[in-house]
Amino acid sequence: MKKLILITTILLNAYFVTFSQQISVDERVFGLQAGLFGIWGHGEYKVQNKIAIKGELGFENGFSQTYNNNFYFFLIPTVVLEPRWYYNLEKRQTRLKRIDGNSGNYFSIFMRYHPDLFVISNVNAGSVIPDISIIPTWGFRRKISDHFNFEMALGLGYRYYFAKGYGYSSNKSETALNFTLRFGYIFK
């Protein structure tokens, strides 16, 4: 009987130790990211153990040849709000892979706004038609070292242009793609 009580006590202790330490995203992650389509500063805040909300301010770039058949570039300001659900943190930790800096796979609702504040360009590109995008997205982030990370994401959703008053008689909408490929620096 003493052996049964001892074994039961050890198993219960192991159970409570295992499940009392909840695996969780970091409380806060701040950093800079640069990629193919611009540069952003971001802050990511824990909402629940596997849910974080990421906010970004940055500049997205684009290129075109439509201006008198000349090549030109532009940068436009961007505001992003993105709730994320990190779904594989336990699996990564049991395989002894990093989860710090919110390294893991996630599903998110990527919400981006391009205001008509200004355009940085090598030609007089005029103004930007303000738009908002809502795009369900799958992605992952991997921490490369203590301060550097890599992030990739892909999603398909909806974009709405506030085009009325910008030379159009009504607003417009279209299908939108979110493709993210970025390297970043995390502040500690």
C-alpha positions in Angstrom: 0.0 0.0 0.0 2.9 2.4 0.8 4.3 1.8 -2.7 0.9 2.7 -4.3 0.7 5.9 -2.3 4.3 6.8 -3.2 3.8 6.1 -6.9 0.4 8.1 -6.9 2.1 11.0 -5.1 5.0 11.1 -7.6 2.6 10.9 -10.6 0.3 13.6 -9.3 3.3 15.8 -8.5 4.7 15.3 -12.0 1.3 16.1 -13.5 0.8 19.4 -11.5 4.4 20.5 -12.1 3.9 19.9 -15.9 0.6 21.7 -16.2 1.1 24.5 -13.6 3.8 26.1 -15.8 1.7 27.3 -18.7 3.6 27.8 -21.9 3.0 31.4 -23.0 4.0 34.1 -25.5 6.3 36.9 -24.2 4.6 39.8 -22.3 6.1 42.3 -24.7 8.3 42.2 -27.8 9.6 45.4 -29.4 11.6 45.6 -32.6 12.3 46.7 -36.1 11.7 44.6 -39.2 12.8 45.1 -42.8 11.8 43.1 -45.8 11.1 43.2 -49.5 8.3 45.7 -49.2 9.4 48.2 -46.6 10.5 48.8 -43.0 8.5 48.7 -39.8 8.7 49.3 -36.1 6.5 47.0 -34.0 5.3 46.2 -30.5 3.6 42.9 -29.7 1.7 42.5 -26.4 0.4 39.4 -24.6 -3.4 39.1 -24.3 -3.6 35.5 -23.2 -1.1 32.6 -23.0 -1.2 31.9 -26.8 -2.7 35.2 -28.0 -0.8 38.4 -28.7 -1.7 41.6 -30.5 0.9 43.2 -32.8 0.9 46.8 -33.8 3.2 48.3 -36.5 4.1 51.7 -37.9 6.2 51.8 -41.0 6.7 52.5 -44.7 5.8 50.2 -47.5 7.5 50.6 -50.8 6.6 50.0 -54.4 8.1 50.3 -57.8 6.6 51.1 -61.2 7.5 51.9 -64.8 4.2 53.6 -65.7 5.5 57.2 -65.2 6.5 58.1 -68.8 8.1 54.7 -69.1 10.6 55.7 -66.4 11.3 53.6 -63.3 10.2 55.2 -60.0 9.8 54.1 -56.4 7.6 55.3 -53.6 7.2 54.9 -49.8 3.9 55.3 -48.1 3.1 55.2 -44.4 1.4 52.1 -43.0 -0.4 51.3 -39.8 -1.0 47.6 -38.9 -3.0 45.9 -36.1 -2.7 42.2 -36.0 -4.1 39.8 -33.4 -2.2 36.5 -33.5 -2.8 33.0 -32.1 0.4 31.1 -31.6 -0.8 27.5 -31.9 2.4 25.3 -31.6 4.3 26.6 -28.6 4.0 23.4 -26.6 5.2 21.3 -29.6 8.2 23.6 -30.1 9.1 23.5 -26.4 8.8 19.7 -26.1 11.2 19.5 -29.1 13.6 21.9 -27.3 13.1 24.7 -29.9 13.0 28.3 -29.0 9.7 30.1 -28.2 11.2 33.3 -26.8 10.5 36.4 -28.8 7.3 34.7 -29.8 9.0 32.2 -32.1 6.3 29.9 -33.4 3.6 29.4 -36.0 0.5 31.6 -35.9 -2.8 32.4 -37.4 -3.8 36.1 -37.5 -6.2 38.7 -38.8 -3.9 41.1 -40.6 -5.5 44.6 -40.6 -3.6 47.3 -42.5 -4.4 51.0 -43.2 -2.7 53.2 -45.7 -3.6 56.9 -44.8 -3.2 59.7 -47.3 -0.6 61.6 -45.3 2.3 61.8 -47.7 4.3 59.9 -50.3 8.0 59.7 -50.5 9.0 59.2 -54.2 11.6 60.1 -56.8 8.9 61.7 -58.9 5.8 63.7 -58.2 3.5 60.7 -57.5 0.6 62.7 -56.1 -1.5 61.4 -53.3 -2.3 57.9 -52.1 -5.9 56.6 -52.2 -6.5 55.6 -48.5 -7.3 51.9 -48.1 -7.9 49.3 -45.4 -7.1 45.6 -45.7 -8.4 42.7 -43.6 -6.6 39.5 -44.4 -6.7 36.1 -42.6 -3.1 35.1 -42.5 -0.9 32.1 -41.6 2.7 32.7 -40.7 5.7 31.9 -38.6 8.5 33.7 -36.7 11.9 32.2 -35.8 14.4 33.7 -33.5 17.8 33.4 -35.1 19.9 34.7 -32.2 19.3 36.8 -29.0 18.3 39.9 -31.0 17.6 38.8 -34.6 14.6 37.0 -36.1 13.0 36.0 -39.4 9.3 36.1 -40.2 7.3 34.9 -43.1 3.5 35.0 -43.6 0.9 34.4 -46.4 -2.8 35.3 -46.5 -5.7 36.2 -48.8 -8.4 38.6 -47.9 -10.2 41.9 -48.7 -9.0 45.5 -49.5 -11.3 48.5 -49.5 -10.3 51.8 -51.2 -11.8 55.1 -50.0 -11.6 56.3 -53.7 -14.5 58.7 -53.8 -13.1 62.2 -54.0 -9.8 60.9 -55.4 -10.9 61.0 -59.1 -13.5 58.2 -58.7 -17.2 58.4 -58.4 -17.4 55.6 -55.8 -15.3 53.6 -53.5 -13.7 50.3 -54.7 -12.8 47.0 -53.2 -10.7 44.0 -54.3 -9.1 40.8 -53.2 -5.9 41.4 -51.4 -2.8 39.3 -50.8 -0.5 39.5 -47.7 3.0 38.2 -48.4 5.5 38.9 -45.6 9.2 38.1 -45.7 11.2 40.0 -43.1 14.3 40.1 -41.0 14.1 41.8 -37.7 15.9 43.1 -34.6 14.4 42.7 -31.2 15.1 45.1 -28.4 15.6 43.6 -24.9 
